[in-house]
Amino acid sequence: MSRVNIVQLVEGWVEEIISDSELELVEVEYVKEASGWVLRVFLDKPAGVDLEDCRGVSEILDKKLDEEDPIPGAYSLEVSSPGIERPLKKLQDYERFAGRAASIRTYSGLHGRKRFTGILRGLREENVLLDWEGEIIEIPLELIAKANLAMEL
């Protein structure tokens, strides 16, 4: 099974696990690191994720992974908060975190650069609004390679 398929499968399982809670799935990663393969699940909720949230989801997901066995070989499972520099993955993230500092990297140049740090101002159609260097710029969603909350400017 490919990495993409594993990530999609685990995303579905996690969504089922957290469906009756305040928890939100932010991202699933399945990556090769120096220590071996790591399956990471990042969760969030309005009041912040705590250790019990992570432990509960980890235990249920670990059992599901053992039952279904979609991943060949050894790997580590990590369930945690996305942290202070949370990735912005969903459309609603750009609205939800309006007013917060964000870093955005684009696939190609825009305004003569590919990296922007500013204050999110929401969405307008298919563009992210960012208060950057004193002006509101529009960054097309399809140009965004990576976006995350940033430490305050």
Secondary structure, 3 states (H helix, E strand, C coil): CCHHHHHHHHHHHHHHHHCCCCCEEEEEEEEEECCEEEEEEEEECCCCCCHHHHHHHHHHHHHHHHHHCCCCCCEEEEEECCCCCCECCCHHHHHHCCCCEEEEEEEEEECCEEEEEEEEEEEECCEEEEEECCEEEEEEHHHEEEEEECCCC
